[in-house]
Amino acid sequence: MVKVLHCNDLVPGCMFEARGICDEEVIAEFADHIATAHNMFEISDETLVMINKAIHEEACRRVRFARM
């Protein structure tokens, strides 16, 4: 299952979503994002704890098709 981190959970108003098959992939993608979009080039231990808590498994999306 895919893991996801919504930047909005940590930076209100930001709609970026980092995804990966493991926490490490999500954190790497999120680190790139916060460096470029939020000018945050270092992640403190406290921030890393918050990031890890915000990562969760992505809920399955169901698509409904209209009947004809």
PyMOL Python script that loads the backbone (N, CA, C, O; Angstrom):
from pymol import cmd

cmd.read_pdbstr("""\
ATOM      1  N   MET A   1       0.841  -1.175   0.000  1.00  0.00           N
ATOM      2  CA  MET A   1       0.000   0.000   0.000  1.00  0.00           C
ATOM      3  C   MET A   1       0.892   1.247   0.000  1.00  0.00           C
ATOM      4  O   MET A   1       1.979   1.241   0.578  1.00  0.00           O
ATOM      5  N   VAL A   2       0.436   2.284  -0.635  1.00  0.00           N
ATOM      6  CA  VAL A   2       1.185   3.527  -0.763  1.00  0.00           C
ATOM      7  C   VAL A   2       1.050   4.362   0.511  1.00  0.00           C
ATOM      8  O   VAL A   2      -0.025   4.449   1.104  1.00  0.00           O
ATOM      9  N   LYS A   3       2.162   4.971   0.917  1.00  0.00           N
ATOM     10  CA  LYS A   3       2.146   5.876   2.067  1.00  0.00           C
ATOM     11  C   LYS A   3       2.119   7.304   1.536  1.00  0.00           C
ATOM     12  O   LYS A   3       2.650   7.594   0.464  1.00  0.00           O
ATOM     13  N   VAL A   4       1.494   8.185   2.304  1.00  0.00           N
ATOM     14  CA  VAL A   4       1.334   9.568   1.860  1.00  0.00           C
ATOM     15  C   VAL A   4       1.550  10.525   3.023  1.00  0.00           C
ATOM     16  O   VAL A   4       1.267  10.204   4.177  1.00  0.00           O
ATOM     17  N   LEU A   5       2.054  11.702   2.692  1.00  0.00           N
ATOM     18  CA  LEU A   5       2.198  12.787   3.652  1.00  0.00           C
ATOM     19  C   LEU A   5       1.650  14.040   2.989  1.00  0.00           C
ATOM     20  O   LEU A   5       2.133  14.449   1.933  1.00  0.00           O
ATOM     21  N   HIS A   6       0.655  14.643   3.596  1.00  0.00           N
ATOM     22  CA  HIS A   6       0.063  15.881   3.101  1.00  0.00           C
ATOM     23  C   HIS A   6       0.806  17.037   3.767  1.00  0.00           C
ATOM     24  O   HIS A   6       0.793  17.165   4.992  1.00  0.00           O
ATOM     25  N   CYS A   7       1.450  17.869   2.965  1.00  0.00           N
ATOM     26  CA  CYS A   7       2.195  18.996   3.512  1.00  0.00           C
ATOM     27  C   CYS A   7       1.281  19.891   4.352  1.00  0.00           C
ATOM     28  O   CYS A   7       1.726  20.488   5.332  1.00  0.00           O
ATOM     29  N   ASN A   8       0.020  19.984   3.973  1.00  0.00           N
ATOM     30  CA  ASN A   8      -0.953  20.798   4.702  1.00  0.00           C
ATOM     31  C   ASN A   8      -1.053  20.388   6.178  1.00  0.00           C
ATOM     32  O   ASN A   8      -1.415  21.208   7.023  1.00  0.00           O
ATOM     33  N   ASP A   9      -0.737  19.136   6.489  1.00  0.00           N
ATOM     34  CA  ASP A   9      -0.764  18.688   7.884  1.00  0.00           C
ATOM     35  C   ASP A   9       0.332  19.353   8.721  1.00  0.00           C
ATOM     36  O   ASP A   9       0.223  19.436   9.944  1.00  0.00           O
ATOM     37  N   LEU A  10       1.387  19.826   8.051  1.00  0.00           N
ATOM     38  CA  LEU A  10       2.506  20.457   8.746  1.00  0.00           C
ATOM     39  C   LEU A  10       2.654  21.940   8.391  1.00  0.00           C
ATOM     40  O   LEU A  10       3.088  22.747   9.213  1.00  0.00           O
ATOM     41  N   VAL A  11       2.291  22.277   7.168  1.00  0.00           N
ATOM     42  CA  VAL A  11       2.368  23.663   6.693  1.00  0.00           C
ATOM     43  C   VAL A  11       0.987  24.036   6.164  1.00  0.00           C
ATOM     44  O   VAL A  11       0.681  23.778   5.000  1.00  0.00           O
ATOM     45  N   PRO A  12       0.152  24.640   7.005  1.00  0.00           N
ATOM     46  CA  PRO A  12      -1.221  24.955   6.590  1.00  0.00           C
ATOM     47  C   PRO A  12      -1.269  25.747   5.284  1.00  0.00           C
ATOM     48  O   PRO A  12      -0.546  26.725   5.094  1.00  0.00           O
ATOM     49  N   GLY A  13      -2.142  25.288   4.398  1.00  0.00           N
ATOM     50  CA  GLY A  13      -2.336  25.961   3.122  1.00  0.00           C
ATOM     51  C   GLY A  13      -1.552  25.376   1.965  1.00  0.00           C
ATOM     52  O   GLY A  13      -1.829  25.710   0.813  1.00  0.00           O
ATOM     53  N   CYS A  14      -0.579  24.511   2.234  1.00  0.00           N
ATOM     54  CA  CYS A  14       0.219  23.903   1.162  1.00  0.00           C
ATOM     55  C   CYS A  14      -0.457  22.613   0.719  1.00  0.00           C
ATOM     56  O   CYS A  14      -0.753  21.754   1.550  1.00  0.00           O
ATOM     57  N   MET A  15      -0.702  22.470  -0.561  1.00  0.00           N
ATOM     58  CA  MET A  15      -1.448  21.324  -1.081  1.00  0.00           C
ATOM     59  C   MET A  15      -0.546  20.191  -1.604  1.00  0.00           C
ATOM     60  O   MET A  15      -1.050  19.246  -2.210  1.00  0.00           O
ATOM     61  N   PHE A  16       0.769  20.267  -1.382  1.00  0.00           N
ATOM     62  CA  PHE A  16       1.692  19.233  -1.851  1.00  0.00           C
ATOM     63  C   PHE A  16       1.453  17.924  -1.103  1.00  0.00           C
ATOM     64  O   PHE A  16       1.142  17.922   0.089  1.00  0.00           O
ATOM     65  N   GLU A  17       1.603  16.812  -1.822  1.00  0.00           N
ATOM     66  CA  GLU A  17       1.490  15.481  -1.221  1.00  0.00           C
ATOM     67  C   GLU A  17       2.699  14.659  -1.633  1.00  0.00           C
ATOM     68  O   GLU A  17       2.988  14.527  -2.822  1.00  0.00           O
ATOM     69  N   ALA A  18       3.410  14.103  -0.652  1.00  0.00           N
ATOM     70  CA  ALA A  18       4.541  13.213  -0.919  1.00  0.00           C
ATOM     71  C   ALA A  18       4.043  11.780  -0.791  1.00  0.00           C
ATOM     72  O   ALA A  18       3.316  11.449   0.146  1.00  0.00           O
ATOM     73  N   ARG A  19       4.439  10.928  -1.743  1.00  0.00           N
ATOM     74  CA  ARG A  19       4.015   9.528  -1.731  1.00  0.00           C
ATOM     75  C   ARG A  19       5.217   8.612  -1.913  1.00  0.00           C
ATOM     76  O   ARG A  19       6.224   8.991  -2.511  1.00  0.00           O
ATOM     77  N   GLY A  20       5.090   7.400  -1.385  1.00  0.00           N
ATOM     78  CA  GLY A  20       6.130   6.404  -1.555  1.00  0.00           C
ATOM     79  C   GLY A  20       5.666   5.070  -1.010  1.00  0.00           C
ATOM     80  O   GLY A  20       4.606   4.974  -0.392  1.00  0.00           O
ATOM     81  N   ILE A  21       6.466   4.040  -1.242  1.00  0.00           N
ATOM     82  CA  ILE A  21       6.091   2.719  -0.745  1.00  0.00           C
ATOM     83  C   ILE A  21       6.597   2.486   0.673  1.00  0.00           C
ATOM     84  O   ILE A  21       6.201   1.523   1.330  1.00  0.00           O
ATOM     85  N   CYS A  22       7.482   3.380   1.147  1.00  0.00           N
ATOM     86  CA  CYS A  22       7.976   3.281   2.523  1.00  0.00           C
ATOM     87  C   CYS A  22       8.169   4.699   3.076  1.00  0.00           C
ATOM     88  O   CYS A  22       8.177   5.675   2.327  1.00  0.00           O
ATOM     89  N   ASP A  23       8.322   4.788   4.391  1.00  0.00           N
ATOM     90  CA  ASP A  23       8.495   6.095   5.037  1.00  0.00           C
ATOM     91  C   ASP A  23       9.696   6.850   4.482  1.00  0.00           C
ATOM     92  O   ASP A  23       9.635   8.065   4.296  1.00  0.00           O
ATOM     93  N   GLU A  24      10.789   6.135   4.217  1.00  0.00           N
ATOM     94  CA  GLU A  24      12.007   6.774   3.731  1.00  0.00           C
ATOM     95  C   GLU A  24      11.792   7.471   2.396  1.00  0.00           C
ATOM     96  O   GLU A  24      12.302   8.570   2.182  1.00  0.00           O
ATOM     97  N   GLU A  25      11.036   6.839   1.491  1.00  0.00           N
ATOM     98  CA  GLU A  25      10.736   7.463   0.191  1.00  0.00           C
ATOM     99  C   GLU A  25       9.899   8.718   0.371  1.00  0.00           C
ATOM    100  O   GLU A  25      10.146   9.736  -0.276  1.00  0.00           O
ATOM    101  N   VAL A  26       8.918   8.644   1.241  1.00  0.00           N
ATOM    102  CA  VAL A  26       8.054   9.792   1.498  1.00  0.00           C
ATOM    103  C   VAL A  26       8.861  10.937   2.094  1.00  0.00           C
ATOM    104  O   VAL A  26       8.710  12.084   1.674  1.00  0.00           O
ATOM    105  N   ILE A  27       9.708  10.642   3.059  1.00  0.00           N
ATOM    106  CA  ILE A  27      10.519  11.672   3.706  1.00  0.00           C
ATOM    107  C   ILE A  27      11.476  12.314   2.705  1.00  0.00           C
ATOM    108  O   ILE A  27      11.658  13.532   2.724  1.00  0.00           O
ATOM    109  N   ALA A  28      12.089  11.518   1.835  1.00  0.00           N
ATOM    110  CA  ALA A  28      13.008  12.067   0.831  1.00  0.00           C
ATOM    111  C   ALA A  28      12.276  13.020  -0.115  1.00  0.00           C
ATOM    112  O   ALA A  28      12.778  14.104  -0.411  1.00  0.00           O
ATOM    113  N   GLU A  29      11.107  12.627  -0.585  1.00  0.00           N
ATOM    114  CA  GLU A  29      10.326  13.486  -1.479  1.00  0.00           C
ATOM    115  C   GLU A  29       9.878  14.750  -0.745  1.00  0.00           C
ATOM    116  O   GLU A  29       9.913  15.844  -1.309  1.00  0.00           O
ATOM    117  N   PHE A  30       9.461  14.601   0.503  1.00  0.00           N
ATOM    118  CA  PHE A  30       9.014  15.738   1.293  1.00  0.00           C
ATOM    119  C   PHE A  30      10.180  16.685   1.581  1.00  0.00           C
ATOM    120  O   PHE A  30      10.003  17.903   1.553  1.00  0.00           O
ATOM    121  N   ALA A  31      11.361  16.147   1.856  1.00  0.00           N
ATOM    122  CA  ALA A  31      12.538  16.982   2.120  1.00  0.00           C
ATOM    123  C   ALA A  31      12.875  17.837   0.904  1.00  0.00           C
ATOM    124  O   ALA A  31      13.209  19.013   1.050  1.00  0.00           O
ATOM    125  N   ASP A  32      12.791  17.260  -0.294  1.00  0.00           N
ATOM    126  CA  ASP A  32      13.017  18.030  -1.522  1.00  0.00           C
ATOM    127  C   ASP A  32      11.992  19.151  -1.639  1.00  0.00           C
ATOM    128  O   ASP A  32      12.332  20.281  -1.988  1.00  0.00           O
ATOM    129  N   HIS A  33      10.739  18.831  -1.346  1.00  0.00           N
ATOM    130  CA  HIS A  33       9.665  19.813  -1.446  1.00  0.00           C
ATOM    131  C   HIS A  33       9.865  20.969  -0.464  1.00  0.00           C
ATOM    132  O   HIS A  33       9.785  22.132  -0.859  1.00  0.00           O
ATOM    133  N   ILE A  34      10.120  20.666   0.798  1.00  0.00           N
ATOM    134  CA  ILE A  34      10.216  21.751   1.775  1.00  0.00           C
ATOM    135  C   ILE A  34      11.462  22.607   1.541  1.00  0.00           C
ATOM    136  O   ILE A  34      11.488  23.782   1.910  1.00  0.00           O
ATOM    137  N   ALA A  35      12.490  22.024   0.932  1.00  0.00           N
ATOM    138  CA  ALA A  35      13.677  22.815   0.608  1.00  0.00           C
ATOM    139  C   ALA A  35      13.372  23.819  -0.501  1.00  0.00           C
ATOM    140  O   ALA A  35      13.763  24.983  -0.414  1.00  0.00           O
ATOM    141  N   THR A  36      12.677  23.368  -1.537  1.00  0.00           N
ATOM    142  CA  THR A  36      12.408  24.248  -2.674  1.00  0.00           C
ATOM    143  C   THR A  36      11.212  25.164  -2.446  1.00  0.00           C
ATOM    144  O   THR A  36      11.259  26.333  -2.828  1.00  0.00           O
ATOM    145  N   ALA A  37      10.157  24.670  -1.844  1.00  0.00           N
ATOM    146  CA  ALA A  37       8.930  25.460  -1.703  1.00  0.00           C
ATOM    147  C   ALA A  37       8.898  26.296  -0.428  1.00  0.00           C
ATOM    148  O   ALA A  37       8.282  27.361  -0.402  1.00  0.00           O
ATOM    149  N   HIS A  38       9.552  25.825   0.626  1.00  0.00           N
ATOM    150  CA  HIS A  38       9.446  26.495   1.927  1.00  0.00           C
ATOM    151  C   HIS A  38      10.798  26.977   2.468  1.00  0.00           C
ATOM    152  O   HIS A  38      10.888  27.440   3.605  1.00  0.00           O
ATOM    153  N   ASN A  39      11.860  26.863   1.637  1.00  0.00           N
ATOM    154  CA  ASN A  39      13.213  27.302   2.025  1.00  0.00           C
ATOM    155  C   ASN A  39      13.662  26.720   3.368  1.00  0.00           C
ATOM    156  O   ASN A  39      14.310  27.399   4.165  1.00  0.00           O
ATOM    157  N   MET A  40      13.312  25.475   3.602  1.00  0.00           N
ATOM    158  CA  MET A  40      13.707  24.792   4.834  1.00  0.00           C
ATOM    159  C   MET A  40      14.711  23.712   4.441  1.00  0.00           C
ATOM    160  O   MET A  40      14.335  22.642   3.962  1.00  0.00           O
ATOM    161  N   PHE A  41      15.992  24.010   4.650  1.00  0.00           N
ATOM    162  CA  PHE A  41      17.048  23.142   4.129  1.00  0.00           C
ATOM    163  C   PHE A  41      17.559  22.118   5.131  1.00  0.00           C
ATOM    164  O   PHE A  41      18.263  21.181   4.753  1.00  0.00           O
ATOM    165  N   GLU A  42      17.217  22.284   6.396  1.00  0.00           N
ATOM    166  CA  GLU A  42      17.601  21.317   7.421  1.00  0.00           C
ATOM    167  C   GLU A  42      16.364  20.905   8.194  1.00  0.00           C
ATOM    168  O   GLU A  42      15.476  21.716   8.454  1.00  0.00           O
ATOM    169  N   ILE A  43      16.319  19.627   8.559  1.00  0.00           N
ATOM    170  CA  ILE A  43      15.191  19.100   9.319  1.00  0.00           C
ATOM    171  C   ILE A  43      15.685  18.721  10.709  1.00  0.00           C
ATOM    172  O   ILE A  43      16.543  17.851  10.861  1.00  0.00           O
ATOM    173  N   SER A  44      15.137  19.379  11.713  1.00  0.00           N
ATOM    174  CA  SER A  44      15.539  19.082  13.094  1.00  0.00           C
ATOM    175  C   SER A  44      14.950  17.731  13.515  1.00  0.00           C
ATOM    176  O   SER A  44      14.057  17.197  12.857  1.00  0.00           O
ATOM    177  N   ASP A  45      15.459  17.199  14.603  1.00  0.00           N
ATOM    178  CA  ASP A  45      14.939  15.938  15.127  1.00  0.00           C
ATOM    179  C   ASP A  45      13.464  16.075  15.506  1.00  0.00           C
ATOM    180  O   ASP A  45      12.674  15.156  15.290  1.00  0.00           O
ATOM    181  N   GLU A  46      13.101  17.223  16.069  1.00  0.00           N
ATOM    182  CA  GLU A  46      11.708  17.455  16.462  1.00  0.00           C
ATOM    183  C   GLU A  46      10.789  17.485  15.245  1.00  0.00           C
ATOM    184  O   GLU A  46       9.687  16.937  15.272  1.00  0.00           O
ATOM    185  N   THR A  47      11.258  18.134  14.176  1.00  0.00           N
ATOM    186  CA  THR A  47      10.471  18.192  12.943  1.00  0.00           C
ATOM    187  C   THR A  47      10.351  16.813  12.315  1.00  0.00           C
ATOM    188  O   THR A  47       9.294  16.459  11.794  1.00  0.00           O
ATOM    189  N   LEU A  48      11.416  16.039  12.359  1.00  0.00           N
ATOM    190  CA  LEU A  48      11.384  14.686  11.804  1.00  0.00           C
ATOM    191  C   LEU A  48      10.364  13.816  12.538  1.00  0.00           C
ATOM    192  O   LEU A  48       9.700  12.987  11.916  1.00  0.00           O
ATOM    193  N   VAL A  49      10.234  13.991  13.833  1.00  0.00           N
ATOM    194  CA  VAL A  49       9.228  13.260  14.609  1.00  0.00           C
ATOM    195  C   VAL A  49       7.833  13.644  14.119  1.00  0.00           C
ATOM    196  O   VAL A  49       6.975  12.778  13.940  1.00  0.00           O
ATOM    197  N   MET A  50       7.605  14.945  13.903  1.00  0.00           N
ATOM    198  CA  MET A  50       6.303  15.409  13.403  1.00  0.00           C
ATOM    199  C   MET A  50       6.016  14.853  12.018  1.00  0.00           C
ATOM    200  O   MET A  50       4.885  14.465  11.725  1.00  0.00           O
ATOM    201  N   ILE A  51       7.029  14.812  11.166  1.00  0.00           N
ATOM    202  CA  ILE A  51       6.871  14.278   9.808  1.00  0.00           C
ATOM    203  C   ILE A  51       6.488  12.804   9.873  1.00  0.00           C
ATOM    204  O   ILE A  51       5.556  12.373   9.194  1.00  0.00           O
ATOM    205  N   ASN A  52       7.200  12.034  10.686  1.00  0.00           N
ATOM    206  CA  ASN A  52       6.907  10.602  10.810  1.00  0.00           C
ATOM    207  C   ASN A  52       5.490  10.354  11.310  1.00  0.00           C
ATOM    208  O   ASN A  52       4.837   9.410  10.866  1.00  0.00           O
ATOM    209  N   LYS A  53       5.008  11.184  12.224  1.00  0.00           N
ATOM    210  CA  LYS A  53       3.646  11.022  12.734  1.00  0.00           C
ATOM    211  C   LYS A  53       2.602  11.369  11.692  1.00  0.00           C
ATOM    212  O   LYS A  53       1.486  10.850  11.738  1.00  0.00           O
ATOM    213  N   ALA A  54       2.948  12.243  10.747  1.00  0.00           N
ATOM    214  CA  ALA A  54       1.990  12.682   9.725  1.00  0.00           C
ATOM    215  C   ALA A  54       1.886  11.723   8.546  1.00  0.00           C
ATOM    216  O   ALA A  54       0.943  11.816   7.761  1.00  0.00           O
ATOM    217  N   ILE A  55       2.838  10.803   8.408  1.00  0.00           N
ATOM    218  CA  ILE A  55       2.799   9.828   7.310  1.00  0.00           C
ATOM    219  C   ILE A  55       1.770   8.755   7.633  1.00  0.00           C
ATOM    220  O   ILE A  55       1.735   8.220   8.741  1.00  0.00           O
ATOM    221  N   HIS A  56       0.937   8.450   6.649  1.00  0.00           N
ATOM    222  CA  HIS A  56      -0.056   7.388   6.852  1.00  0.00           C
ATOM    223  C   HIS A  56      -0.292   6.652   5.537  1.00  0.00           C
ATOM    224  O   HIS A  56       0.101   7.117   4.467  1.00  0.00           O
ATOM    225  N   GLU A  57      -0.935   5.506   5.640  1.00  0.00           N
ATOM    226  CA  GLU A  57      -1.262   4.749   4.432  1.00  0.00           C
ATOM    227  C   GLU A  57      -2.402   5.440   3.715  1.00  0.00           C
ATOM    228  O   GLU A  57      -3.369   5.892   4.329  1.00  0.00           O
ATOM    229  N   GLU A  58      -2.266   5.510   2.403  1.00  0.00           N
ATOM    230  CA  GLU A  58      -3.287   6.176   1.611  1.00  0.00           C
ATOM    231  C   GLU A  58      -4.535   5.308   1.536  1.00  0.00           C
ATOM    232  O   GLU A  58      -4.458   4.110   1.263  1.00  0.00           O
ATOM    233  N   ALA A  59      -5.661   5.917   1.777  1.00  0.00           N
ATOM    234  CA  ALA A  59      -6.932   5.200   1.698  1.00  0.00           C
ATOM    235  C   ALA A  59      -7.209   4.831   0.244  1.00  0.00           C
ATOM    236  O   ALA A  59      -6.858   5.569  -0.677  1.00  0.00           O
ATOM    237  N   CYS A  60      -7.828   3.708   0.061  1.00  0.00           N
ATOM    238  CA  CYS A  60      -8.208   3.292  -1.288  1.00  0.00           C
ATOM    239  C   CYS A  60      -9.232   4.273  -1.844  1.00  0.00           C
ATOM    240  O   CYS A  60     -10.141   4.716  -1.142  1.00  0.00           O
ATOM    241  N   ARG A  61      -9.066   4.590  -3.079  1.00  0.00           N
ATOM    242  CA  ARG A  61     -10.016   5.485  -3.733  1.00  0.00           C
ATOM    243  C   ARG A  61     -10.969   4.652  -4.565  1.00  0.00           C
ATOM    244  O   ARG A  61     -10.557   3.793  -5.346  1.00  0.00           O
ATOM    245  N   ARG A  62     -12.223   4.916  -4.386  1.00  0.00           N
ATOM    246  CA  ARG A  62     -13.224   4.204  -5.173  1.00  0.00           C
ATOM    247  C   ARG A  62     -13.762   5.141  -6.230  1.00  0.00           C
ATOM    248  O   ARG A  62     -14.072   6.302  -5.963  1.00  0.00           O
ATOM    249  N   VAL A  63     -13.863   4.627  -7.405  1.00  0.00           N
ATOM    250  CA  VAL A  63     -14.388   5.410  -8.520  1.00  0.00           C
ATOM    251  C   VAL A  63     -15.718   4.822  -8.920  1.00  0.00           C
ATOM    252  O   VAL A  63     -15.833   3.619  -9.153  1.00  0.00           O
ATOM    253  N   ARG A  64     -16.718   5.668  -9.000  1.00  0.00           N
ATOM    254  CA  ARG A  64     -18.028   5.201  -9.430  1.00  0.00           C
ATOM    255  C   ARG A  64     -18.270   5.653 -10.863  1.00  0.00           C
ATOM    256  O   ARG A  64     -18.001   6.795 -11.235  1.00  0.00           O
ATOM    257  N   PHE A  65     -18.769   4.750 -11.628  1.00  0.00           N
ATOM    258  CA  PHE A  65     -19.070   5.058 -13.017  1.00  0.00           C
ATOM    259  C   PHE A  65     -20.564   5.264 -13.158  1.00  0.00           C
ATOM    260  O   PHE A  65     -21.372   4.562 -12.551  1.00  0.00           O
ATOM    261  N   ALA A  66     -20.903   6.223 -13.957  1.00  0.00           N
ATOM    262  CA  ALA A  66     -22.328   6.498 -14.202  1.00  0.00           C
ATOM    263  C   ALA A  66     -22.915   5.373 -15.054  1.00  0.00           C
ATOM    264  O   ALA A  66     -22.281   4.891 -15.993  1.00  0.00           O
ATOM    265  N   ARG A  67     -24.119   4.972 -14.713  1.00  0.00           N
ATOM    266  CA  ARG A  67     -24.791   3.951 -15.517  1.00  0.00           C
ATOM    267  C   ARG A  67     -25.457   4.601 -16.707  1.00  0.00           C
ATOM    268  O   ARG A  67     -25.983   5.711 -16.615  1.00  0.00           O
ATOM    269  N   MET A  68     -25.433   3.923 -17.792  1.00  0.00           N
ATOM    270  CA  MET A  68     -26.046   4.491 -19.004  1.00  0.00           C
ATOM    271  C   MET A  68     -27.342   3.827 -19.283  1.00  0.00           C
ATOM    272  O   MET A  68     -28.011   4.165 -20.259  1.00  0.00           O
TER     273      MET A  68
END
""", "prot")
cmd.dss("prot")
cmd.show_as("cartoon", "prot")
cmd.util.cbc("prot")
cmd.orient("prot")
